[in-house]
Amino acid sequence: MAQSSTLDDIDIRILQELQQNSRLTNKELASRIHLSTTPTFERHRRLEREGYIKMYTTIVDADRIDRGFTVYCNISFKQINSKLADEFREIVNSWDEVTECYNVSGDCDFFMKVSVRGMKEYQEFILHKVGELNYIGRVQSVFVMETLKQTYGVKL
C-alpha cells in the first residue's frame, strides 16, 4: 500500500458521499462536493490507491434471499496458539454462512455473524462445521430478533 497522506475536508466529503452511494459517477460526485471533475477524479483515485477505500460492494437484503436468520456466535477455544488461530482463520473464510468474524478479547476468542435460512440450517452449521473442530471449547449463540440499526460506513 502506498504511503497515506492526511485527509482534508474535500477528501472527507468524497468518502462521505461514496459511503452513501458508491455508484455515483465522477460528474455527480464532483457536483456534490462542489469541485470540478478532474480534481475529483484524481482525489478519488488517490483515496483508492492509499487504501482509504477498500472495495465497492452491493448490499443484498438477506431476508429477500431467505438468509435473514442472523446469529451472533461466540467461539471459545480449549487452548489457543498461532497455529490453531491460523487454521481457524482459513476455515472460517471458507464458510459461506459466516458474513463477519472477529478475533476478540474477553470471554471468547472469536465473534462471528452467521446468516442462514433458519434454526435447522444453523444447527447443521454448528454440528457439521463448527463442531467438527476439536479445539473448539464453547459456542454461545445469540439470535437476532430485530435489527434496529445497520450501517456499513464509518463516521468521518
Salt bridges, closest charged atoms under 4 A:
ASP8 OD1 - ARG43 NH1 2.90
ASP11 OD1 - ARG43 NH1 2.81
ASP11 OD1 - ARG46 NH2 2.65
GLU17 OE1 - ARG32 NH1 3.23
GLU48 OE2 - HIS44 NE2 3.51
GLU48 OE1 - ARG45 NH1 2.93
GLU50 OE1 - ARG46 NH1 3.36
ASP66 OD2 - ARG117 NE 3.63
ASP86 OD1 - ARG89 NH1 2.83
GLU97 OE2 - LYS129 NZ 2.92
GLU100 OE2 - LYS113 NZ 3.74
GLU121 OE2 - ARG67 NH1 2.70
GLU121 OE1 - ARG117 NH1 3.41
GLU124 OE2 - LYS120 NZ 3.84
GLU124 OE1 - HIS128 NE2 3.03
